C-alpha cells in the first residue's frame, strides 16, 4: 500500500462519512482509510443544516434497531470519547402525528416499535391537548409519543467527535472534491481528486489560501482522469 492508495476511500466527511471511518477503525480494520471532503467547513452539508432529531418511531425493524444503536451510542458518548465529550443530547421526546385515516397505520407502527423495546405511547387528541395545550388537534386522529430515547443532538458536535476519533485512529482526511470514479478489474476501484491537502483537525471555516494540488497523490497507476487519483478496493459515498 502506497501513499497514493487506500483500501477504503469515503467520499464525504460529515457525520455519516466520519462515522463510517471511525467505526471501521474502532472495530479493527487494519487497512488505510481516506476520507475526501470538498467543504471542510461543513456548512453546506446535510449535517451542518440538520435539525438532528433522534427517534425510534419507524415502520421497519431495521430502522428501529439502527436508531436504538444510535441512542445507546449517544448515551455512552463520554465512555466512547472521554469525560469532556458532549453532543448536547436532549431526551425531550418526539411526536409523530396521524390523521384519522392514518391512525391504523400509526397504531401498527407503534405496536412494532414497542415489541422491539421502544418507549412509544399512543396519544389520542384529548391526550395531546392535555399534555401540549398550545398544539391544535384539529384534523388529528392520534399521535405516537416517544417518552424516552428520543429528542435531538447537536450535529456539528457529533461530527467533530467522530472526525477526531477517526483521525486519532489513523484515518486520513483530504480537503478535496472527487471528480470521478473508475474501475480497474473486478476487485479494484479508483477515485480522482481535483486537488487537495490533508486535514489534520476538523475545521470550522473554509481552508485559507488557494487550494493546491497534493503532489504526493500524483502519478497514481489507477488514474481515471488526467487529474491525480488513487487506488481503492472499496469506495463509499456519504454526505
C-alpha positions as CSV (number, residue, x, y, z in Angstrom):
1,X,0.0,0.0,0.0
2,X,1.5,3.3,-1.1
3,X,0.8,7.0,-0.2
4,X,-1.4,7.2,-3.4
5,X,-3.6,4.2,-2.5
6,X,-6.0,3.1,0.2
7,X,-8.2,0.1,0.8
8,X,-11.2,2.3,1.5
9,X,-12.0,5.8,0.3
10,X,-15.0,7.5,1.7
11,X,-16.5,10.4,-0.2
12,X,-17.8,13.0,2.3
13,X,-16.6,13.5,5.8
14,X,-19.6,14.8,7.6
15,X,-21.5,12.8,10.3
16,X,-22.1,9.7,8.2
17,X,-18.8,9.6,6.5
18,X,-16.8,10.2,9.7
19,X,-19.0,7.6,11.4
20,X,-18.1,5.0,8.8
21,X,-14.4,5.8,9.1
22,X,-14.5,5.8,12.9
23,X,-16.3,2.5,13.3
24,X,-14.2,0.8,10.7
25,X,-11.0,1.6,12.7
26,X,-12.6,1.2,16.1
27,X,-13.8,-2.3,15.2
28,X,-10.4,-3.4,14.0
29,X,-10.0,-2.6,10.3
30,X,-6.2,-2.6,9.6
31,X,-6.1,-1.1,6.2
32,X,-5.7,2.5,5.1
33,X,-8.9,4.7,5.2
34,X,-9.1,8.0,3.4
35,X,-12.0,10.5,3.7
36,X,-12.3,13.1,1.0
37,X,-14.4,16.2,1.9
38,X,-14.8,19.1,-0.5
39,X,-16.0,21.5,2.1
40,X,-14.1,21.2,5.4
41,X,-16.3,23.9,6.9
42,X,-19.2,21.5,6.6
43,X,-21.5,24.5,6.2
44,X,-23.3,23.2,3.1
45,X,-23.7,19.5,4.0
46,X,-26.8,17.9,5.5
47,X,-25.1,17.5,8.9
48,X,-24.4,21.2,9.1
49,X,-28.0,22.1,8.4
50,X,-29.8,19.3,10.2
51,X,-32.3,19.6,13.0
52,X,-30.7,16.3,14.2
53,X,-33.8,14.7,15.6
54,X,-33.4,11.4,17.3
55,X,-36.3,8.9,17.2
56,X,-37.1,5.2,17.2
57,X,-40.5,5.7,15.6
58,X,-40.1,4.0,12.3
59,X,-42.1,1.4,10.4
60,X,-39.5,-1.3,9.8
61,X,-37.5,-3.3,12.3
62,X,-34.2,-2.4,10.6
63,X,-34.7,1.3,11.1
64,X,-35.8,0.9,14.7
65,X,-32.8,-1.2,15.6
66,X,-30.5,1.2,13.9
67,X,-31.9,4.1,15.9
68,X,-31.7,2.1,19.1
69,X,-28.0,1.5,18.4
70,X,-27.6,5.3,17.8
71,X,-29.4,6.1,21.1
72,X,-27.1,3.8,23.0
73,X,-24.1,5.4,21.4
74,X,-25.3,8.9,22.2
75,X,-25.9,8.0,25.8
76,X,-22.5,6.5,26.2
77,X,-20.7,9.3,24.3
78,X,-18.4,10.0,27.3
79,X,-17.4,6.4,27.6
80,X,-16.6,6.4,23.9
81,X,-14.7,9.7,23.6
82,X,-13.8,10.8,27.2
83,X,-15.3,12.7,30.1
84,X,-15.3,16.0,28.3
85,X,-17.2,14.7,25.2
86,X,-20.6,16.3,24.6
87,X,-23.1,16.3,21.8
88,X,-25.9,18.1,23.7
89,X,-28.2,15.0,23.6
90,X,-31.6,16.0,24.9
91,X,-34.3,13.4,25.6
92,X,-37.3,15.7,25.3
93,X,-39.5,13.3,23.3
94,X,-40.6,13.1,19.7
95,X,-44.1,13.1,18.3
96,X,-45.4,11.5,15.0
97,X,-49.0,12.6,14.2
98,X,-51.6,10.9,12.0
99,X,-54.9,11.8,10.5
100,X,-58.0,9.7,11.4
101,X,-57.4,7.9,8.1
102,X,-53.8,7.1,9.0
103,X,-54.5,6.1,12.6
104,X,-54.5,2.4,11.8
105,X,-51.0,2.5,10.3
106,X,-49.7,4.6,13.2
107,X,-51.0,2.1,15.7
108,X,-49.4,-0.8,13.8
109,X,-46.1,1.1,13.7
110,X,-46.3,1.8,17.5
111,X,-47.0,-1.9,18.2
112,X,-43.9,-2.9,16.2
113,X,-41.8,-0.3,18.0
114,X,-42.9,-1.4,21.4
115,X,-42.3,-5.0,20.5
116,X,-38.7,-4.1,19.9
117,X,-38.3,-2.2,23.1
118,X,-39.0,1.4,22.1
119,X,-40.7,3.5,24.7
120,X,-43.5,4.7,22.4
121,X,-47.0,5.7,23.6
122,X,-50.2,6.2,21.6
123,X,-51.8,9.6,22.3
124,X,-55.4,10.4,21.3
125,X,-56.4,14.0,20.6
126,X,-57.6,14.6,24.1
127,X,-54.3,13.3,25.5
128,X,-52.4,15.7,23.2
129,X,-54.5,18.7,24.3
130,X,-53.9,17.8,28.0
131,X,-50.1,17.5,27.6
132,X,-49.5,20.1,25.0
133,X,-52.3,22.7,25.3
134,X,-50.6,25.0,22.7
135,X,-51.0,22.4,20.0
136,X,-54.1,22.4,17.7
137,X,-55.5,18.9,17.4
138,X,-57.9,19.8,14.6
139,X,-57.8,17.0,12.0
140,X,-55.7,14.7,14.1
141,X,-56.6,11.1,14.7
142,X,-53.8,10.2,17.1
143,X,-50.0,10.6,17.6
144,X,-47.1,8.5,18.6
145,X,-45.1,9.9,21.5
146,X,-41.5,8.8,22.3
147,X,-41.3,9.1,26.0
148,X,-37.6,8.3,26.3
149,X,-34.7,7.7,23.9
150,X,-36.0,10.4,21.6
151,X,-35.1,14.1,21.2
152,X,-32.2,15.7,19.5
153,X,-28.4,16.2,19.4
154,X,-26.0,18.9,18.2
155,X,-25.0,17.6,14.8
156,X,-21.8,19.6,14.5
157,X,-20.5,18.5,17.9
158,X,-21.2,14.9,16.9
159,X,-19.4,15.2,13.6
160,X,-16.4,16.8,15.3
161,X,-16.1,14.0,17.8
162,X,-16.4,11.3,15.1
163,X,-13.8,13.0,12.9
164,X,-11.3,13.5,15.7
165,X,-11.9,9.9,16.8
166,X,-11.3,8.7,13.2
167,X,-8.1,10.7,12.8
168,X,-6.8,9.6,16.2
169,X,-7.1,6.0,14.8
170,X,-5.1,6.8,11.7
171,X,-7.8,7.9,9.2
172,X,-6.5,10.5,6.6
173,X,-8.8,13.4,5.7
174,X,-8.3,15.2,2.4
175,X,-9.8,18.6,1.6
176,X,-10.8,17.9,-2.0
177,X,-13.5,17.1,-4.4
178,X,-13.8,13.7,-6.1
179,X,-14.4,14.2,-9.8
180,X,-14.6,10.6,-11.0
181,X,-14.8,7.0,-10.0
182,X,-13.4,4.3,-12.3
183,X,-12.9,0.6,-12.2
184,X,-9.7,-1.4,-13.0
185,X,-10.5,-5.0,-12.9
186,X,-13.1,-6.8,-10.9
187,X,-11.7,-6.1,-7.4
188,X,-10.3,-2.6,-7.6
189,X,-11.8,0.9,-8.0
190,X,-10.2,4.2,-8.3
191,X,-11.3,7.8,-7.5
192,X,-9.8,11.0,-8.8
193,X,-9.5,14.1,-6.5
194,X,-9.4,17.6,-8.1
195,X,-6.8,19.0,-5.7
196,X,-6.4,18.8,-2.0
197,X,-4.5,18.6,1.2
198,X,-4.6,16.5,4.3
199,X,-6.9,17.7,7.1
200,X,-5.2,17.4,10.5
201,X,-8.1,18.7,12.6
202,X,-11.8,19.4,12.0
203,X,-12.2,22.8,10.5
204,X,-14.9,25.4,11.4
205,X,-14.1,27.6,8.5
206,X,-13.1,27.1,4.8
207,X,-9.4,26.5,4.4
208,X,-7.4,29.7,3.9
209,X,-5.4,30.4,0.8
210,X,-5.6,28.9,-2.6
211,X,-6.2,25.2,-2.9
212,X,-3.2,23.4,-4.1
213,X,-2.6,20.0,-5.6
214,X,-1.4,17.5,-3.1
215,X,1.6,16.4,-5.0
216,X,2.3,13.1,-3.4
217,X,-1.0,11.7,-4.8
218,X,0.1,12.4,-8.3
219,X,1.1,9.7,-10.7
220,X,-1.2,7.0,-9.3
221,X,-1.3,4.0,-11.5
222,X,-5.1,3.9,-11.1
223,X,-5.6,7.4,-12.5
224,X,-9.0,7.6,-14.0
225,X,-8.7,11.0,-15.5
226,X,-5.9,13.4,-16.2
227,X,-6.1,14.6,-12.6
228,X,-4.4,12.8,-9.8
229,X,-6.1,9.8,-8.2
230,X,-5.6,6.7,-6.0
231,X,-6.4,3.1,-5.9
232,X,-9.0,1.7,-3.5
233,X,-10.6,-1.7,-3.1
234,X,-13.7,-0.1,-1.7
235,X,-15.2,3.4,-2.3
236,X,-18.1,4.7,-0.2
237,X,-20.0,7.8,-0.9
238,X,-21.5,9.7,2.0
239,X,-22.7,13.2,2.8
